[in-house]
Amino acid sequence: MELTNRTELLWIPEQNIFRQINTVLGIKIAFVFLLSFPFVCINGIMLITLRSKTVFRETSRYILFTHMLCVDSITLVVTVVIYIFAMALLNLAKAVCAVFVLISASCSRNAPLTLALMSLERYVAVCFPFLHCKIATPKTTGLALGFTWLISTVSITVDLISVFALDPTFETSQTVCTRERFFVAKWQVVAFQVFNGFCFVSVTVVLIFTYISIIIIVRTIPTNRDSAIKARQTILLHIIQLAFCLNTFVYSQIEQLLAMTTTSVFVNLRYLNFIFVIVLPRCMSPLIYGLRDETIRHLFLVYLKCRSPVVTSTVDMKS
């Protein structure tokens, strides 16, 4: 209960100030919606593009990219909905909130794990090109993604089960919907932080290892230089996006630090924290990965203009 009371303190300043500045609150909510909605639409068109050709559905790199787009889109929609409810001080039934938090937390943790898989796929394609078609199959890709979901859902599932077992009012009570509402014991906070740190360190090691390995290939095998350079640039982009994923891992800690400031400063900084840490990173995937691929870019523009696609099924597997 002490942890619950502590997290409730984060909302007390907002409750006082939001009642006085409803106009500003409405503008903030509108801005979050208008910022996220176009990218949800872009992701939707990109997903239609990736489902339109057999080569996209059967190639490991595109399967992983499709998965990342789905994860980012779901995370964007669910977290924005939760945040709008919280900003408007609208309580949700705890059982309903649990569903939202389960989806949001699982997808947020899955994103960096998917980045690791995408980097490993590029590493195999460049460093072991003759084995790539045997290793990076749709089946092995599906199994790897299934494993990432298992890791992503373990922590939040344990927390929800703990709340359900220890809180007799779980099915009937209402609350402001946040991840911290489901911490009922101190060990949950420790486990949450340790697990986040482990996932981030593991993904960082994978990205750095694959990036260095591909740099070595670029210098030692001139015949494969162009494809290796493209793969190196792709993994470098993965590392940049991982930096944003790190911010997602420490989002709760940032909020606790912001709560130490004055009321007005806390409200504004907390809003900016949500925009830059949660929303913007989820908007990067189609811009960083999809539009860099010439085949995807061509088809995407065709679907964006509502035309019938006429394109060959050949895809540059080394880009």
C-alpha positions as a Markdown table, in Angstrom:
| # | Residue | x | y | z |
|---|---|---|---|---|
| 1 | Met | 0.0 | 0.0 | 0.0 |
| 2 | Glu | 2.9 | 2.3 | 0.6 |
| 3 | Leu | 4.0 | 2.0 | -3.0 |
| 4 | Thr | 0.4 | 2.8 | -4.2 |
| 5 | Asn | 0.3 | 5.9 | -2.0 |
| 6 | Arg | 3.6 | 7.0 | -3.4 |
| 7 | Thr | 2.5 | 6.7 | -7.0 |
| 8 | Glu | -0.7 | 8.5 | -6.2 |
| 9 | Leu | 1.4 | 11.5 | -5.1 |
| 10 | Leu | 2.5 | 11.9 | -8.8 |
| 11 | Trp | -1.1 | 12.7 | -9.7 |
| 12 | Ile | -2.0 | 15.1 | -6.8 |
| 13 | Pro | -0.3 | 18.2 | -8.4 |
| 14 | Glu | -1.9 | 17.5 | -11.7 |
| 15 | Gln | -5.4 | 17.1 | -10.2 |
| 16 | Asn | -5.1 | 20.6 | -8.7 |
| 17 | Ile | -3.8 | 22.4 | -11.7 |
| 18 | Phe | -5.8 | 20.6 | -14.4 |
| 19 | Arg | -9.1 | 21.8 | -12.9 |
| 20 | Gln | -7.9 | 25.4 | -13.3 |
| 21 | Ile | -6.6 | 25.2 | -16.8 |
| 22 | Asn | -9.0 | 23.1 | -18.8 |
| 23 | Thr | -8.2 | 25.0 | -22.0 |
| 24 | Val | -4.5 | 24.2 | -21.8 |
| 25 | Leu | -5.4 | 20.5 | -21.0 |
| 26 | Gly | -7.6 | 20.4 | -24.1 |
| 27 | Ile | -4.8 | 21.8 | -26.3 |
| 28 | Lys | -2.4 | 19.2 | -24.9 |
| 29 | Ile | -4.7 | 16.3 | -25.5 |
| 30 | Ala | -5.4 | 17.6 | -29.0 |
| 31 | Phe | -1.7 | 17.9 | -29.8 |
| 32 | Val | -1.0 | 14.3 | -28.6 |
| 33 | Phe | -3.8 | 13.0 | -30.8 |
| 34 | Leu | -2.9 | 15.0 | -33.8 |
| 35 | Leu | 0.8 | 14.0 | -33.5 |
| 36 | Ser | 0.1 | 10.3 | -33.2 |
| 37 | Phe | -2.9 | 9.8 | -35.5 |
| 38 | Pro | -1.0 | 10.6 | -38.8 |
| 39 | Phe | 1.8 | 8.1 | -37.9 |
| 40 | Val | -0.8 | 5.4 | -37.1 |
| 41 | Cys | -2.2 | 6.0 | -40.6 |
| 42 | Ile | 1.2 | 5.8 | -42.1 |
| 43 | Asn | 2.0 | 2.6 | -40.3 |
| 44 | Gly | -1.4 | 1.2 | -41.5 |
| 45 | Ile | -0.5 | 2.0 | -45.2 |
| 46 | Met | 2.9 | 0.6 | -44.7 |
| 47 | Leu | 1.5 | -2.7 | -43.3 |
| 48 | Ile | -0.9 | -2.9 | -46.3 |
| 49 | Thr | 2.2 | -2.5 | -48.5 |
| 50 | Leu | 4.1 | -5.2 | -46.7 |
| 51 | Arg | 1.2 | -7.6 | -47.0 |
| 52 | Ser | 0.7 | -6.9 | -50.7 |
| 53 | Lys | 3.6 | -9.0 | -52.0 |
| 54 | Thr | 4.5 | -12.6 | -51.3 |
| 55 | Val | 8.2 | -11.7 | -51.2 |
| 56 | Phe | 7.5 | -9.4 | -48.2 |
| 57 | Arg | 5.5 | -12.1 | -46.4 |
| 58 | Glu | 8.2 | -14.7 | -46.8 |
| 59 | Thr | 11.4 | -12.8 | -46.3 |
| 60 | Ser | 12.8 | -12.6 | -42.8 |
| 61 | Arg | 13.8 | -9.0 | -42.8 |
| 62 | Tyr | 10.4 | -7.9 | -44.0 |
| 63 | Ile | 8.6 | -10.2 | -41.5 |
| 64 | Leu | 10.6 | -8.5 | -38.7 |
| 65 | Phe | 9.9 | -5.0 | -40.0 |
| 66 | Thr | 6.2 | -5.8 | -40.3 |
| 67 | His | 6.2 | -7.1 | -36.7 |
| 68 | Met | 8.0 | -3.9 | -35.6 |
| 69 | Leu | 5.4 | -1.7 | -37.3 |
| 70 | Cys | 2.6 | -3.7 | -35.6 |
| 71 | Val | 4.2 | -3.4 | -32.2 |
| 72 | Asp | 4.9 | 0.4 | -32.6 |
| 73 | Ser | 1.3 | 1.0 | -33.8 |
| 74 | Ile | -0.3 | -0.9 | -31.0 |
| 75 | Thr | 2.0 | 0.8 | -28.4 |
| 76 | Leu | 1.2 | 4.2 | -29.9 |
| 77 | Val | -2.6 | 3.8 | -29.8 |
| 78 | Val | -2.8 | 2.2 | -26.4 |
| 79 | Thr | -0.3 | 4.5 | -24.6 |
| 80 | Val | -2.0 | 7.6 | -26.1 |
| 81 | Val | -5.4 | 6.4 | -25.0 |
| 82 | Ile | -4.2 | 5.7 | -21.4 |
| 83 | Tyr | -2.4 | 9.0 | -21.2 |
| 84 | Ile | -5.4 | 11.0 | -22.4 |
| 85 | Phe | -7.6 | 9.3 | -19.8 |
| 86 | Ala | -5.0 | 10.1 | -17.2 |
| 87 | Met | -4.6 | 13.7 | -18.2 |
| 88 | Ala | -8.4 | 14.2 | -18.2 |
| 89 | Leu | -8.5 | 12.6 | -14.7 |
| 90 | Leu | -10.9 | 9.9 | -16.0 |
| 91 | Asn | -10.7 | 6.7 | -13.8 |
| 92 | Leu | -10.9 | 3.3 | -15.4 |
| 93 | Ala | -11.9 | 0.0 | -13.8 |
| 94 | Lys | -8.8 | -1.7 | -12.6 |
| 95 | Ala | -9.6 | -4.8 | -14.7 |
| 96 | Val | -9.9 | -2.7 | -17.8 |
| 97 | Cys | -6.8 | -0.8 | -16.9 |
| 98 | Ala | -4.9 | -4.1 | -16.5 |
| 99 | Val | -5.7 | -5.1 | -20.1 |
| 100 | Phe | -4.4 | -1.7 | -21.4 |
| 101 | Val | -1.2 | -2.0 | -19.2 |
| 102 | Leu | -0.6 | -5.6 | -20.3 |
| 103 | Ile | -0.7 | -4.6 | -23.9 |
| 104 | Ser | 1.3 | -1.4 | -23.5 |
| 105 | Ala | 4.0 | -2.9 | -21.2 |
| 106 | Ser | 4.5 | -6.0 | -23.4 |
| 107 | Cys | 4.8 | -4.0 | -26.6 |
| 108 | Ser | 7.1 | -1.5 | -25.1 |
| 109 | Arg | 9.5 | -4.2 | -23.9 |
| 110 | Asn | 9.2 | -6.1 | -27.2 |
| 111 | Ala | 10.4 | -3.2 | -29.4 |
| 112 | Pro | 14.1 | -3.4 | -28.4 |
| 113 | Leu | 14.1 | -7.2 | -28.6 |
| 114 | Thr | 12.8 | -6.9 | -32.2 |
| 115 | Leu | 15.6 | -4.5 | -32.9 |
| 116 | Ala | 18.1 | -7.1 | -31.8 |
| 117 | Leu | 16.5 | -9.7 | -34.1 |
| 118 | Met | 16.7 | -7.3 | -37.0 |
| 119 | Ser | 20.4 | -6.7 | -36.4 |
| 120 | Leu | 21.1 | -10.4 | -36.1 |
| 121 | Glu | 19.4 | -11.0 | -39.4 |
| 122 | Arg | 21.5 | -8.4 | -41.1 |
| 123 | Tyr | 24.6 | -9.8 | -39.4 |
| 124 | Val | 23.9 | -13.3 | -40.8 |
| 125 | Ala | 23.1 | -11.9 | -44.3 |
| 126 | Val | 26.4 | -10.1 | -44.5 |
| 127 | Cys | 28.8 | -12.3 | -42.6 |
| 128 | Phe | 27.3 | -15.7 | -43.5 |
| 129 | Pro | 25.5 | -15.1 | -46.9 |
| 130 | Phe | 25.5 | -18.7 | -47.9 |
| 131 | Leu | 23.8 | -19.8 | -44.7 |
| 132 | His | 21.4 | -16.9 | -44.6 |
| 133 | Cys | 18.7 | -18.6 | -46.6 |
| 134 | Lys | 18.8 | -21.6 | -44.2 |
| 135 | Ile | 18.9 | -19.7 | -40.9 |
| 136 | Ala | 16.6 | -16.7 | -41.6 |
| 137 | Thr | 13.5 | -18.6 | -42.7 |
| 138 | Pro | 9.9 | -17.6 | -42.0 |
| 139 | Lys | 9.7 | -20.5 | -39.5 |
| 140 | Thr | 12.8 | -19.6 | -37.5 |
| 141 | Thr | 11.8 | -15.9 | -37.6 |
| 142 | Gly | 8.4 | -16.8 | -36.2 |
| 143 | Leu | 10.0 | -18.8 | -33.4 |
| 144 | Ala | 12.4 | -16.0 | -32.5 |
| 145 | Leu | 9.5 | -13.5 | -32.4 |
| 146 | Gly | 7.5 | -15.9 | -30.2 |
| 147 | Phe | 10.5 | -16.1 | -27.8 |
| 148 | Thr | 10.6 | -12.2 | -27.6 |
| 149 | Trp | 7.0 | -12.1 | -26.7 |
| 150 | Leu | 7.5 | -14.7 | -24.0 |
| 151 | Ile | 10.2 | -12.5 | -22.5 |
| 152 | Ser | 8.1 | -9.3 | -22.9 |
| 153 | Thr | 5.1 | -10.6 | -21.1 |
| 154 | Val | 6.7 | -12.4 | -18.1 |
| 155 | Ser | 7.2 | -9.4 | -15.8 |
| 156 | Ile | 3.8 | -7.7 | -16.4 |
| 157 | Thr | 1.9 | -11.0 | -16.2 |
| 158 | Val | 3.5 | -11.7 | -12.8 |
| 159 | Asp | 2.6 | -8.2 | -11.6 |
| 160 | Leu | -1.1 | -8.6 | -12.7 |
| 161 | Ile | -1.4 | -12.0 | -11.1 |
| 162 | Ser | 0.0 | -10.5 | -7.8 |
| 163 | Val | -2.5 | -7.7 | -7.9 |
| 164 | Phe | -5.4 | -10.0 | -8.6 |
| 165 | Ala | -4.4 | -12.3 | -5.7 |
| 166 | Leu | -3.6 | -9.6 | -3.2 |
| 167 | Asp | -6.2 | -6.9 | -4.0 |
| 168 | Pro | -9.7 | -8.0 | -3.1 |
| 169 | Thr | -11.2 | -4.9 | -4.8 |
| 170 | Phe | -9.4 | -5.6 | -8.1 |
| 171 | Glu | -12.6 | -6.4 | -10.1 |
| 172 | Thr | -14.7 | -3.5 | -8.8 |
| 173 | Ser | -12.3 | -0.6 | -8.0 |
| 174 | Gln | -11.4 | 2.2 | -10.3 |
| 175 | Thr | -8.1 | 4.0 | -10.7 |
| 176 | Val | -6.0 | 6.4 | -12.8 |
| 177 | Cys | -4.5 | 4.0 | -15.2 |
| 178 | Thr | -0.7 | 3.7 | -15.0 |
| 179 | Arg | 1.9 | 0.9 | -14.8 |
| 180 | Glu | 2.8 | 1.8 | -11.3 |
| 181 | Arg | -0.7 | 1.1 | -10.0 |
| 182 | Phe | 0.1 | -2.6 | -10.3 |
| 183 | Phe | 3.1 | -2.5 | -7.9 |
| 184 | Val | 1.8 | -3.9 | -4.6 |
| 185 | Ala | 5.1 | -5.1 | -3.2 |
| 186 | Lys | 8.6 | -3.6 | -3.1 |
| 187 | Trp | 10.1 | -6.7 | -4.8 |
| 188 | Gln | 8.0 | -6.0 | -7.9 |
| 189 | Val | 9.7 | -2.6 | -8.3 |
| 190 | Val | 13.1 | -4.2 | -7.9 |
| 191 | Ala | 12.3 | -7.0 | -10.3 |
| 192 | Phe | 10.9 | -4.5 | -12.8 |
| 193 | Gln | 14.1 | -2.4 | -12.8 |
| 194 | Val | 16.4 | -5.4 | -12.9 |
| 195 | Phe | 14.6 | -7.0 | -15.8 |
| 196 | Asn | 14.5 | -3.7 | -17.7 |
| 197 | Gly | 18.3 | -3.3 | -17.2 |
| 198 | Phe | 19.0 | -6.9 | -18.3 |
| 199 | Cys | 17.0 | -6.5 | -21.5 |
| 200 | Phe | 18.6 | -3.3 | -22.4 |
| 201 | Val | 22.2 | -4.5 | -21.7 |
| 202 | Ser | 21.5 | -7.7 | -23.7 |
| 203 | Val | 20.1 | -5.8 | -26.7 |
| 204 | Thr | 23.0 | -3.3 | -26.6 |
| 205 | Val | 25.6 | -6.0 | -26.6 |
| 206 | Val | 23.9 | -7.7 | -29.6 |
| 207 | Leu | 23.8 | -4.4 | -31.6 |
| 208 | Ile | 27.4 | -3.4 | -30.8 |
| 209 | Phe | 28.6 | -6.9 | -31.7 |
| 210 | Thr | 26.8 | -7.0 | -35.0 |
| 211 | Tyr | 27.8 | -3.4 | -35.9 |
| 212 | Ile | 31.5 | -4.1 | -35.2 |
| 213 | Ser | 31.4 | -7.5 | -37.1 |
| 214 | Ile | 29.9 | -5.8 | -40.2 |
| 215 | Ile | 32.5 | -3.0 | -40.0 |
| 216 | Ile | 35.2 | -5.8 | -40.1 |
| 217 | Ile | 33.5 | -7.4 | -43.1 |
| 218 | Val | 33.5 | -4.0 | -44.9 |
| 219 | Arg | 37.2 | -3.7 | -44.5 |
| 220 | Thr | 38.2 | -7.3 | -45.3 |
| 221 | Ile | 35.9 | -8.3 | -48.1 |
| 222 | Pro | 35.8 | -5.6 | -50.9 |
| 223 | Thr | 33.5 | -7.6 | -53.1 |
| 224 | Asn | 30.7 | -7.4 | -50.6 |
| 225 | Arg | 31.4 | -3.9 | -49.7 |
| 226 | Asp | 28.2 | -2.2 | -50.9 |
| 227 | Ser | 25.8 | -4.5 | -49.2 |
| 228 | Ala | 27.9 | -4.5 | -46.0 |
| 229 | Ile | 27.9 | -0.7 | -45.9 |
| 230 | Lys | 24.1 | -0.7 | -46.2 |
| 231 | Ala | 23.8 | -3.2 | -43.5 |
| 232 | Arg | 26.1 | -1.2 | -41.2 |
| 233 | Gln | 24.1 | 1.9 | -41.8 |
| 234 | Thr | 20.9 | 0.0 | -40.9 |
| 235 | Ile | 22.3 | -1.4 | -37.6 |
| 236 | Leu | 23.6 | 2.1 | -36.8 |
| 237 | Leu | 20.0 | 3.3 | -37.1 |
| 238 | His | 19.0 | 0.4 | -34.8 |
| 239 | Ile | 21.4 | 1.7 | -32.2 |
| 240 | Ile | 20.0 | 5.2 | -32.5 |
| 241 | Gln | 16.5 | 3.9 | -32.0 |
| 242 | Leu | 17.7 | 1.8 | -29.1 |
| 243 | Ala | 18.7 | 5.0 | -27.4 |
| 244 | Phe | 15.0 | 6.0 | -27.5 |
| 245 | Cys | 14.1 | 2.6 | -26.2 |
| 246 | Leu | 16.4 | 3.2 | -23.2 |
| 247 | Asn | 14.3 | 6.2 | -22.4 |
| 248 | Thr | 11.3 | 4.0 | -22.5 |
| 249 | Phe | 12.9 | 1.7 | -19.9 |
| 250 | Val | 13.6 | 4.6 | -17.5 |
| 251 | Tyr | 10.4 | 6.5 | -18.2 |
| 252 | Ser | 9.0 | 5.8 | -14.7 |
| 253 | Gln | 12.3 | 6.9 | -13.0 |
| 254 | Ile | 12.2 | 10.1 | -15.0 |
| 255 | Glu | 8.7 | 10.8 | -13.8 |
| 256 | Gln | 9.7 | 10.2 | -10.2 |
| 257 | Leu | 12.5 | 12.8 | -10.5 |
| 258 | Leu | 10.1 | 15.3 | -12.2 |
| 259 | Ala | 7.7 | 14.9 | -9.3 |
| 260 | Met | 10.3 | 16.6 | -7.0 |
| 261 | Thr | 9.9 | 19.9 | -8.9 |
| 262 | Thr | 7.2 | 22.5 | -8.4 |
| 263 | Thr | 3.6 | 21.7 | -9.5 |
| 264 | Ser | 3.6 | 23.8 | -12.7 |
| 265 | Val | 7.0 | 22.6 | -13.8 |
| 266 | Phe | 6.1 | 19.0 | -13.1 |
| 267 | Val | 3.0 | 19.1 | -15.2 |
| 268 | Asn | 4.8 | 20.6 | -18.2 |
| 269 | Leu | 7.9 | 18.4 | -18.0 |
| 270 | Arg | 5.8 | 15.3 | -17.5 |
| 271 | Tyr | 3.9 | 16.1 | -20.7 |
| 272 | Leu | 7.2 | 16.7 | -22.7 |
| 273 | Asn | 8.6 | 13.5 | -21.2 |
| 274 | Phe | 5.6 | 11.6 | -22.6 |
| 275 | Ile | 5.9 | 13.2 | -26.1 |
| 276 | Phe | 9.7 | 12.7 | -26.5 |
| 277 | Val | 10.1 | 9.3 | -24.7 |
| 278 | Ile | 6.9 | 7.5 | -25.7 |
| 279 | Val | 5.3 | 9.0 | -28.7 |
| 280 | Leu | 8.1 | 10.2 | -31.1 |
| 281 | Pro | 10.2 | 7.0 | -30.9 |
| 282 | Arg | 7.1 | 5.0 | -32.1 |
| 283 | Cys | 6.8 | 7.2 | -35.1 |
| 284 | Met | 10.4 | 6.5 | -36.3 |
| 285 | Ser | 10.1 | 3.0 | -37.8 |
| 286 | Pro | 8.4 | 3.7 | -41.1 |
| 287 | Leu | 10.6 | 6.7 | -41.7 |
| 288 | Ile | 13.9 | 5.0 | -40.7 |
| 289 | Tyr | 13.4 | 1.6 | -42.3 |
| 290 | Gly | 10.5 | 1.5 | -44.6 |
| 291 | Leu | 11.1 | 4.6 | -46.8 |
| 292 | Arg | 14.8 | 3.7 | -47.1 |
| 293 | Asp | 13.9 | 0.6 | -49.1 |
| 294 | Glu | 13.2 | 1.5 | -52.7 |
| 295 | Thr | 10.7 | -1.3 | -53.3 |
| 296 | Ile | 8.7 | -0.5 | -50.2 |
| 297 | Arg | 8.9 | 3.2 | -50.9 |
| 298 | His | 7.5 | 2.8 | -54.4 |
| 299 | Leu | 4.6 | 0.6 | -53.3 |
| 300 | Phe | 3.9 | 2.8 | -50.3 |
| 301 | Leu | 3.5 | 5.9 | -52.5 |
| 302 | Val | 1.3 | 3.9 | -54.8 |
| 303 | Tyr | -1.0 | 2.8 | -52.0 |
| 304 | Leu | -0.9 | 6.3 | -50.5 |
| 305 | Lys | -2.2 | 7.7 | -53.8 |
| 306 | Cys | -4.8 | 4.9 | -53.9 |
| 307 | Arg | -3.5 | 3.5 | -57.2 |
| 308 | Ser | -3.2 | -0.1 | -58.3 |
| 309 | Pro | 0.3 | -1.4 | -57.7 |
| 310 | Val | 2.3 | -2.7 | -60.7 |
| 311 | Val | 5.7 | -3.8 | -59.5 |
| 312 | Thr | 8.0 | -6.8 | -59.8 |
| 313 | Ser | 8.5 | -9.1 | -56.9 |
| 314 | Thr | 12.3 | -8.8 | -56.9 |
| 315 | Val | 13.8 | -7.4 | -53.8 |
| 316 | Asp | 17.3 | -6.5 | -53.0 |
| 317 | Met | 18.1 | -8.8 | -50.1 |
| 318 | Lys | 21.4 | -7.2 | -49.2 |
| 319 | Ser | 20.2 | -3.6 | -48.7 |
